[in-house]
Amino acid sequence: GGGRFDAGMLYYFPQIWTSDNTDAIDRSRIQWGTSYGYPISAMSCHVSVCPNHQTNRTTPFNTRGAIASLGPTGYELDVTKLTEEDKCNVKTQIDSYKRISDLILNGDLYRLRNPFTGCDFCETVISKDKKTVYGVYLALENLDGDKVYLSGLDKNMIYKDVLTGVEYRGETLMENGISIPALEKYQSYTFELNAI
């Protein structure tokens, strides 16, 4: 955003505004690229209104929240203009983020699907002890379902999917992948795995 993102700023502030462009689809690329030089804990990431004021693109509220969750998150919108459904979504997103915030700020980032070269985006953040995994998958076009091969897990640990309750060996997730459901263009899917 305006050349503000530089290493010297981190001497004075723990986070920097990544870009004035808050469109979730563009942000998948902006945050992907920025993460090569800076930790995701330094990237301020916000959920903003739609249609987006820079791109005029409309994306699902959950997608905006999912992409913003890959850094210190916040909201850049007038909450008095939100629908009742989106007000509930904000509460759900905040509750979810509170659960993963320490992981996001201190975990290790793994880039799994490059939004510059493919039809999707996927990143995971894994705790230092390998026991907790948070992943965001974004469809950049209509997709019939997919498998994403995870990286950085302990191959001998057993991981439980928080949403489905399915248990996997770390080795299985890395060699056979985790299933992603069919998604329409700009829909996202998040997953959380905890070692048991």
N, C-alpha and C positions, 0 to 999 in steps of 0.2 A: 504494500500500500504506500505509494508515494516515496519509495526509497527509505522508509522508516525502519525496515527490518534489517538490522545489521548487528553484528556481534557486540559492538561497542555499547549498544543500548542495553544489553543484558547485564552490563556492569551496574546500571542504575535501576532497572526494572526487571521483574521475573518473567513478565509476558510482554509481547509486542503484538500490535494489531496486524494480523497477517496480510489483509488486503481490504480495501473498501468494497470489493466485489464479494457479496455475501450469498450469491446464488449457489445452492448446494452442489449442482453439477460442476460448475466452474471450480468451486472450493475443493472438490475431490482431487482435481488436478493441481490446484494451488498448494493445498496442504501436502499432497504427495511430493511435489518438487521441493517445497520448503523443508520437509523432513530430512532431506539429504544433507542439509547443512545445520539444522537446528533441531533440538529435541521437541517432541510434540507438546511438552509441558510449557514451552515458550510461545506457542501459537494460540492467540485468542481466537475462538471460533464461536460464531453466533447463529442462532435461528432468527431469520428475518421474515418479513412479510412477503406474500405472493399476490399478484405477480411481482417478481423481484424488480426492484427499482433500477438495477443496472442492465439486466438482460431481458426483462419483461417475460421471463419464463415462469411457469407455474409448476411447482413440484409438491408432492405430498408432504404434509406436516411431519410425518414420521421420518421421511427421508431427510428433511432439513435437520431434524433432531439427531438422527444417526450420524450424519457427517459432522455436525457440530460437537458430538460427543467425543470425537477423536482429538481433543485438546481441551484446555480450560474453556468451559462452555458458558453461554449467556444468551439473553434474548434481546433482540433489537427490533421491537415492534410495540404497538399500542395495544396493551392487553384488553382495554375497554372495547376494542373493535373485533376481538376474537369471537368466534362462534362458541356455543357451549361445549361442543365436541372438542374444539381445539383447546379450550380452557382445561378440559379433562386431560387432553394430551400433554399439556404443559406440566400438569401435576405429575403425571406418570413419568414423563421424561426427567423431571427433577429428581423424583424418588429413585429412578434407575441410575441417574448420574451420581447421586450421593453414594450409592452402593459401589460404583466402579471408579470414583474420582481418584482414590489413592493409586489404583492400578494405572490409570491414564497418566497421572503425574510422575510416576516412578517406574513404570514397567518398560519392557523392551518392545519396540515396534518391529513388525514384520510386514513387508510389502508383498502381497501375494498376487494381485491382479492389477496391471498397469492401465489406468484410464486413458493414457496417451496412445496406447498401441492396440487396445482391444475394445470389446463391447461391454466391459464391466470393470468394476473397481472392487478390490478387497484388501483390507488391512486387518491385522490382529495386533493386540497388545497383550503381552504375556508377563506375568509377575517374575521377579528375579528368581524365586524358588520354583518356578515352572508349574505352580499349583493352580493358577487362575488364568483364564483366557477370555478375552473379549474381542469379538470380531464384528466388522461391518462389511456387508456386501451390497453393492449398488449395481442395478441393471441400467446400462446406458442405451439399451434397446430392449424390445420384448424378448424374453428368454424362457425356454421351456423347462428350465431346471438345470442344475449343474452340480458338479462336485468340486470342492476346493481342497487342495492338498495343503495341510497346515505345516508350519515349520517351527522349530525351536522348542518343541515339547520334550518332556522326559518320556522316552519310548516305553519305559516299564511302568509308568503311572497309569492308573485307571481314572478317566475323566468322565464326569456325569454332565450331560447337557441339561442346563437349568430349565429350559423350556419344555423339552420332550421327555426328560427323565432317562433317556437312552445312555448307556455306559459304553465307553470305548477305551481301548488301550491307546496310549500315546502313539505307539508304533503304527497302529491301524489308521489313526487320523492323519499321520504323515504319509503313509504308503497308499491308502485307499480313499482318503478324503472324507469330508463332511458334506452331506447332501444339502443343497440349496433349493428351495421350492421354485416353481415357475413364478416369474415376476414380469409385470408389465414395465414398459419403459419408465424410468426414473423411480421405480419402487425400490425399497431397500429391505434388507433382512439382517437382523442382528442376532448374535448368538453368544452365550456365555457358557463356559465349561469350568467346572471345579474338580480338582483331584479329590478322590475319596479314599 
